[in-house]
Amino acid sequence: MQADPVRSPKSLSTTHPAFPAPPSASANASPGLQPRATWDDLPEEVVHQLMAWLMQKDGAEDDIDRLAAASTGLQRSAEAFRDSAFYRGFRADREHRRSVGWTQEHLGMLGSDEASCLTVTDERSLAAMLTALPVWQAELATGLLIREEYARRGLTANWSQHFRDYRGPSLAVRIPLKPWESERVVEMARALPLNTCLDLRIDTVHANLPDAVKLMEKVASDGRMTGFSLLSGDASGINLAGLDKLMDVLCDPGRVQMLRFNSLDDASPLLLALAGRCSQLHALRLVTLVCEKVDDAALAALQEALLERQQQRKSRITVAIQCNAWLAQGNAGALASTETGRVELERAGLFSGRVSVPFDKALWSRLLASVAEGPPAEWRRPPEARSSEALPVARKKRTGCVIS
């Protein structure tokens, strides 16, 4: 006997004589619980809840795109969802949890730069390292060291594919501030999955802050969570010429979460620059710096700006300062000369103590708590997402389908 041909979804409609609706679903159901014939019959708020649920696991929107391709109505719902306050709030809350977790993880890595780096020498070892790093990072502060003299043989052929295949939540990379390494790290950042947080440690910045800022801008432009350690690399402090451009990068939609300076002479210009643009800083959550001195007036200006930012209900910024002049005198500057003064500074987000080896454990615990405080940062759509979502979704024409 020949089997019946496969019926289309429409031929199996609940109104088909062979499939009578049960009484509980037809006669007794309330008007709000009637069966839906098409996706377009669903209320938009229900569709939006479904789309949020599809994003719960990893924040990716591939499943939303697939759902939107099912009908013109769902495509319109997806566009409305991405433009809604509900979507922005969902994104902000989710990214806030990721940001806090990663920043707290970063705090545990301070002072471990040299001991924790694996040198890339060939493509085979690179692939092995990138496979192992997601496992090692659960226990060790481990990253990659990329220098041209060692890595030129390793970053050949299909090297960027190894970064595309990377599955760790974060990756730490250390490079000298040189053209070859800077070009490679930009290529690497563009290859990494967008959900991978990138911690970039840049050596030999002492006389070249503008070049380091150009590199930061390129790396942070795709909207991934990024952290930057600007390291002197020798006994001299980092020249702070070019601070305005650095502030532009920190205020841009690029999501710079962390900024670190390991050697400054006078940190006052940096604190004043942060104070002047404080309300505009976007995703910045933690600044740590080591300096020889800092002016109390600059510290007071930043304290006032941080408190004003909190009054505006913007995300909290924590600044930890290791001032060697204060340590030598056994204090934390004039503003923190009393317990009341210290508490007031820390309420604003300003902390003083040792942030290099040997790390101040009491300070570390207070910093962990501080970076978790406050509301989430405003979520801003990355430029690539805006342009890609403007493209129409290509759909095959369907016939005899209940989805319209």
VOKE-577940 format. One record per residue (C-alpha): x, y, z. Coordinates in steps of 0.001 Angstrom, whole numbers, padded with zeros to 6 digits, always signed. Each point is the difference from the previous one (the first is absolute). Last residue first. Layout:
% residues N
XYZ
...
//
This chain:
% residues 404
+003105+034302+006620
+000767-003158+001966
-002723-002561-000680
+001830-001143-003101
-001562-000967-003346
+002607+001894-001923
+003309+001412+001116
+002218+002518-001782
+003550-000267+001222
+001119+002763+002301
+002842+002520-000161
-000017+002264+003046
+000304+003632-001033
+003198+001806+001048
-000376+002648+002706
+000946-002564+002610
+003497-000273-001458
+000628+003747+000153
-001135+000430+003602
+001814-003123+001153
+003251+001150-001582
-000251+003393+001779
-000322-001658+003432
-003418+000601+001665
+000313+001925+003220
-000877-001393+003414
+000032+002570+002779
+002233-001180+002807
-001634-002095+002679
-000988+001545+003349
+002389+000255+002957
+002191-002390+001915
+001886-003053-001273
+003230+001944-000626
-000035+001153+003639
-000276-003437+001588
+003028-001395-001796
+001847+003241+000742
-000632-000410+003737
+001360-003566-000094
+003110+001132-001894
+000679+002830+002479
+000167-002518+002847
+002220-002241-002137
+002507+002759-000815
+001898-001483-002953
+003714-000768+000434
+000334+000550-002945
-001946+002890-001494
-003258+001652+001076
+001269+001288+003356
-002346+002429+001685
-002478+002809-000636
-003600-000266-001115
-002326+002450-001739
-003540-001224-000834
-002041+002912+001364
-000803-001984+003141
+003696-000863+000125
+000921+003668+000271
-002569+000576+002736
+001230-003034+001950
+003585+001210-000218
-000956+003488+001240
-001944-001429+002935
+002941-002220+000941
+002242+003050+000029
+003004+000927-002166
-001925-001049-003087
-000262+003450-001587
+003567+000851+001060
+001570-002941-001764
-000246-003748+000603
+002492-000367+002848
+003226-001782+000987
+002271+002729-001298
+001701-002338-002467
-003378-001402-000994
-001328+003495-000698
+003001+000865-002178
-000371-003334-001797
-003569+000801-001042
-001847-003226-000741
-003377+001214-001194
-003163-002063-000491
-002840+001618-001984
-003463-001615-000028
-002627+001255-002448
-003696-000536+000766
-002595-000055-002773
-002162+003090-000433
-002807+000923+002364
+000607+003763-000506
+000724+000236+003730
+002712-002630-000517
+001603+002160-002682
-000046+002962+002395
+001823-002122+002568
+002607-000946-002586
+000503+003634-001020
+000455+001159+003613
+002559-002736+000707
+001798+000784-003259
+000378+003659+000971
+001154-000950+003508
+002707-002281-001399
+001180+002744-002351
+000152+002458+002930
+001917-002553+002091
+002744-000147-002654
+001389-003402-000880
+003485-001438+000434
+002250-002866-001044
-002668-001902-001873
-001540-003466-000291
-003427-000143-001607
-003207-001991+000032
-003174+001067-001805
-003123-002169+000195
-003537+000142-001433
+000223+001894-003283
-003098-000720-002103
-000818+003521-001203
+001876+002961+001408
-002093+003093-000796
-000795+001042+003601
+003676-000244+000926
+001388+002066-002868
+001671+002740+002085
+000605-002277+002982
+001782-002611-002118
+002217+002716-001496
+000720+001397+003479
+000967-003457+001277
+002304-000559-002991
+001661+003401+000401
+000561-000672+003742
+001733-003373-000457
+003499+001493+000369
+002869-002368-000899
-002053-002842-001399
+000891-003684-000141
-002342-002999-000169
-002972+001686-001665
-003207-002057-000185
-003333+000486-001720
-002987-002312+000269
-003430-000347-001578
+000593+001543-003423
-003270-000624-001866
+000261+001785-003353
-003001+002367+000004
+002537+002832+000404
+000584+001674+003365
+003157-001963+000856
+001354+000495-003522
-000636+003758+000153
+001714+000117+003408
+003135-001484-001567
-000154+002641-002729
-000035+002752+002613
+002871-001625+001927
+002476+000477-002852
+003134+000794+001996
-000014-002203+003115
+003647-001092-000229
+000269-003372+001733
+002580-000123+002787
+003620-000981-000500
+001547-003160+001452
-000847-002189-002968
-002923-001866-001554
-002469+002815+000585
-003147-002106-000023
-003416+001083-001232
-002383-002756+001109
-003181+000036-002087
-003291-001761+000608
-002565-000799-002653
-003632-001113-000158
-000883-000370-003673
-001585+002939-001831
+001802-000272-003344
+001999+003224+000517
+001976-001169+003036
+003005-001374-001911
+000255+002936-002390
-000360+002642+002736
+002483-001768+002268
+002579-000055-002814
-000398+003729-000563
+000280+000510+003784
+003302-001916+000109
+001386+002179-002784
-001053+003172+001865
+001568-001361+003248
+003408-000390-001621
+002757+001032+002400
-000573-002516+002850
-002149-002446-001984
+002671-002712-000094
-002426-002884+000582
-003714-000300-000836
-002127-002435+002002
-003254-000850-001784
-002795-001688+001976
-002615-001101-002539
-003467-001202+001035
-001316-002729-002325
-003671+000577-000906
+000984+001468-003391
+001685-003233-001068
+003657+000769-000799
+000948+000778-003609
-000240+003790+000222
+002114+000005+003154
+002628-002187-001694
+000249+002307-002996
+000452+002979+002358
+002577-002023+001976
+001966-000775-003146
+000169+003642-001102
+001224+001093+003438
+002638-002764+000066
+001448+001084-003334
-000122+003736+000813
+001599-000085+003482
-001467+000622+003462
+001223-003243+001546
-002684-002681+000368
-001885-001794+002775
-003236-001913-000552
-002670-001037+002523
-003031-001904-001290
-003502-000197+001418
-003110-002221-000045
+001974-002798-001694
-001252-001600-003208
+002690+000880-002561
-000915-001228-003506
+000258+003479-001515
+003387+000331+001736
+001252-003193-001637
-001357+001270-003314
+002294+003037+000293
+003054-002278-000326
-001057-001365-003374
+003269+000614-001878
+002430+001708+002380
-000012+001268+003567
+002296-002649+001460
+003058+000686-002133
-000141+003727+000773
-000581-000781+003691
+003471-000107+001524
+001787+003052-001424
-003346+001719-000564
-001108-000131+003612
-003328-001416+001181
-000328-001070+003645
-003213-001938+000618
-001949-000180+003257
-000261-001777+003342
-001345+001126+003369
-000386-003543+001337
-002812-002192+001374
-003044+000448-002256
+002304+001509-002598
+001584-003388-000580
-003131-001514-001528
-000755+002860-002414
+003741+000144-000787
+000375-003602-001202
-001438+000289-003518
+001601+003397-000566
+003345-001389+001131
-000191-003046-002290
-000882+002140-003037
+002864+002382+000760
+002391-002931+000463
-000855-001247-003486
+000261+003461-001513
+003520+000622+001270
+001810+002027+002679
-002715+001574+002193
+001431+000669+003458
-002221-000881+002963
-000474+002804+002529
-000868-000439+003702
+003341+000677+001639
+000497+003318-001784
-003378+001602+000700
-000829-001247+003512
-000300+003336+001835
-003732+000337-000440
-001643-003281-000980
-002507-000275+002865
-001422+003408-000858
-000658-001253-003526
-002395-002643+001334
-001948+002730+001799
-000174+001933-003256
-001210-003106-001855
-002788-000703+002456
-001140+003621+000169
-000061+000372-003781
-001845-003254-000592
-002675+000924+002546
-000305+003494-001467
-000219-001431-003511
-003136-001922+000956
-001612+002974+001719
+000838+002382-002877
-001228-002395-002678
-003338-000597+001732
-000401+003732+000604
+000765+000799-003632
-002440-002682-001179
-002829+001199+002273
+000672+003625-001030
-000857-001085-003532
+001918+000468-003253
+001166-003608-000218
-003529-001238+000767
-001544+002281-002641
+002342-001422-002640
-000756-003546+001168
-003751+000698-000066
+000265+001305-003586
+001806-003185-001002
-002630-001996+001856
-002731+001638-002053
+001889-000597-003240
+000122-003658+000836
+002328-002871+000864
+003235+001957-000530
-000493+001737+003341
+000303-003354+001777
+003341-000698-001658
+001252+003492+000836
-001122-000445+003608
+001880-003298+000144
+003178+001718-001203
-000341+002758+002610
+002827-000929+002350
-000303+000825+003705
+001551-003310+000995
-002740-002023+001696
-002817+002504+000540
-000293+001283-003576
-002826-002330-001057
-001865+000967+003195
+000169+003661-001003
-001497-000914-003374
-002831-001894+001692
-000732+002956+002267
-000076+002251-003077
-002428-002342-001752
-002289+000100+003049
+000162+003815+000065
-000877+000055-003701
-003262-001858+000534
-000063-003232-001994
-002296-000002-003069
+002982+000602-002301
+001375-003417+000901
-003064-001554-001621
-003099-002011+000940
+000072+000727+003734
-002127-002242+002196
-002454+001922+002254
+001291+000716+003506
-001004+003681+000260
-003593-000752-001043
-000423-002499+002856
+000034-003668-000942
-003165-002069+000627
-001391-000569-003476
+003162-000304-002023
+003009-001347+001874
-001897-001836+002714
-002387-001433-002605
+002812-001682-001931
+000618+001427-003475
-000894-002357-002787
+002998-001333-001916
-001309-001994-002961
-002454+002791-000841
+002904+002524-000343
-000580+003084+002180
+003050-000732+002196
+002134+000414-003127
+001795-003064-001288
-000362+001072-003633
+001628+003312+000928
+003061-001767+001412
+000516-001732-003369
-000957-003636-000236
+002464-002798-000579
-001450-002369-002599
-002148-002867+001274
+001768-003334-000020
-000585-002443-002838
-001381-003386+000946
//
